[in-house]
Amino acid sequence: MTHIQKLFIQNLRYYRTQAGFSQLSFSEKINISPNYLNAIENGKNFPSLEILQNIADVLQILPYQLFLESPVIYSSKTADSDKLSSSNEIIQIATSLKQKLIDQIDAIIEMHSQQTL
């Protein structure tokens, strides 16, 4: 199982339980079978983009939040000041992730450059 799959599973469980859904009730809300949701949460299956969107819609989060290292709650129910705070947190996390990605790409390029010399 990849790191991103583990993050997705952790965040899905976190947001689902924070919203007060059991696997059964949540599977009904997102229009999939309880067995399929269980397989997703156990890393045996990965949802389609349509199901990912359904998950985010029901949980009232943005889809990318299911893949963050630390869940950041940003829902339509949040007060304006909370939205601003959450937006700032999202920007900080995105900036950090961007820099990590750039560093990883640079390392890959350098590794491949050395191999071709």
N, C-alpha and C positions, 0 to 999 in steps of 0.2 A: 504494500500500500504506500502511495506517495505521501509526502509531507502535506501537499495541498488537500489530498483526500482526508487526511487526519484532521486538518484544520476545519474543513467543511463539516465533518461529522461532529466534532466538538462544538462548533458554533450552532449547527442545526439543533443538537440536543439542548444547548444552552438557551437559545431563543424559544424553542418549543416549550421547554419546562417553565421558562420565565413567563410565557404567555398562558400557562396553566393547561396546556393540551396534553392529553395522554397520546400514545402512539395511535390508538384507535380513533379518537376524535379528530386528531390532526390529519390522519390519512383520509378521513371522510371529507374534511375541509379542502384538501388539496387534490381530491379526486383520484386517489390511488388506493390500492389494496393495503390493508395493514401489513401483510406479509412483505410487500414490496418496500414499504417504509422501513420495516425492520431490517430488510436486506441492505437498504441504503445506510441506515445507522450502524450497521455492522460491517460496512465496507465491502459487501459482496456485490453490490450494484451501485451505479452512479446515475443520478437522474438526468433526464433530457433538459434542454434549455427551457422548454415549456413548463416542465415540472419545477425547475428552479425558480422561474418567475412566479408560479403559483405559490410556492413556499414563501418567497419574499412578500408577496401580496398579502397572504394570510397572516404572516408574522408582522406585517407593517414595517418592514425594513427594506433597505436597498439591496439588490441581489449581491453586490460585491462584499457586503458585510459578512456574508457566509464564508468568506475566504480570508478574513483578517486574522492576524496573530492574536489580537485582543478584541473581543466584540465591542463595538461602539453602538449604543442604542440611539437610533434616529428614526422616530416614527412621527406620523401625522398627529398623534395625540400630544406630543411634547409642546411645552410652552415656548414662546418666542425666544426667551433668554436661554432656555435649554437648547433650542435649535442652534443658536449662535455658538454656544459652548461646544455642542456636538460637531458643528461645522468646523470649528477651529481644531478640534481633536482629529477629525477626519483628514483635514489638510495636513496636520502634523504627521499622522500615520502614513498618508499617501506620499508625503515628501520623503519620509524615512524609507518606505518601500521602494520608491523611485531610486534613491541613492544606493540601496542594496542591490537593486537590479543592475544599475550602471556599473557598480563594482564587480558584480558577477560577470557581466558581459566583457568588461575590460580584462578580467582574469582569463576568460575563455579565449579572447582574441590573442592575448599574450602567449598563452599556452600553445595555441595553434601556430602562432608566428615562430615560436622557438622550434617547433616540430618540423617546420618546413625549411628551416635554415640548414 
